[in-house]
Amino acid sequence: MSSFRLIPKDVKFFDLFIADGENLELAARRLEELVVSYDRLEERVAEIRVLEHRGDEIDAELNERLEKAFITPFDREDIHELAVRIDDVVDSIQEVAETFVIYGVEKPTDEARRLAGILAAQASQIAQALRKIEGLKGLDPHLAQIHELENEADGLSRAAIGALFHEGADPLYVIKWRDVYNELEEAIDAAEDAGEIIERMIHKAA
């Protein structure tokens, strides 16, 4: 007997999930490149702004499709929340990049480079998970890695902020770097939130 689907597959939703994840991955990679190379700052920040705008366009298309679709591949609330969380990460990436310019940071710290690398790794795992979400298989390793990376970042950012207050640094320097570390941590936390929503979506659909 041939099998058939009672619920039609909406390929467009999955295409948009993948586009959103890949846009996030590219934005996070651009931030990592900015922090590592630390040159052409205005140009690099402008590239990230373009990606943030592209993410907004993808989210708008996703929300429009949610409003029009009679049937969705996952709960509407979960789809909407996933788009919001990914947007939060990209927004935070833009904020971090702009903070380096606004604060006139002369040189990134090793901790900032490591945190940006963690965020880029998380974004890569999210993008890989979203490429597999249609089949609902092979996502668990990606989701577990997102959580592990957040735990690593949590310890690193706490230590970095603690060191600022124990090294007798200039107060303005302390304020600048505390803000940068907090913004990076917020982006990493938002990426973990996105991973948790993906996890919830596949568990409901399983």
HUVENSUL-V707257 format. One line per field, one symbol per residue. ss: DSSP state (~ for helix, > for strand, _ for the rest). Layout:
# HUVENSUL-V707257
ss = ???
This chain:
# HUVENSUL-V707257
ss = __________~~~~~~~~~~~~~~~~~~~~~~~~~~~___~~~~~~~~~~~~~~~~~~~~~~~~~~~~_______~~~~~~~~~~~~~~~~~~~~~~~~~~~_______~~~~~~~~~~~~~~~~~~~~~~~_______~~~~~~~~~~~~~~~~~~~~~~~~~~~____~~~~~~~~~~~~~~~~~~~~~~~~~~~~~~~~~~~_
